[in-house]
């Protein structure tokens, strides 16, 4: 369909306003229902945003606490010498410099969320 076709359909099918008080009451009731839905959507959006911010902040704080405990109370990694734990130890030792990337990503995401106006 072309835009002219859509415009002509909308012009031809517009409702006629009646002087009936019941019609006006019905329209006002529908408008209140639409406002109620709009308010609920806004409330849910704010709730989701607050939940996201809380999750990011708590993740950053818990990660910082875990890292500080790991630095304050180091363990002897040579004691772990067999199986899956050994593989995890080798992986973590070889990619230690990349462990801060997820934390930086969370911090950047948090900054973007705080900077974004709703």
Secondary structure, 3 states (H helix, E strand, C coil): CCHHHHHHHHHHCCCCCCCCHHHHHHHHHHHHHHHHHHHHHHHHHHHHHHHHHHHHHHHHHHHHHHHHHHHHCCCCHHHCCCHHHHHHHHHHHHCHHHHHHHHHHHHHHHHHHHHCCC
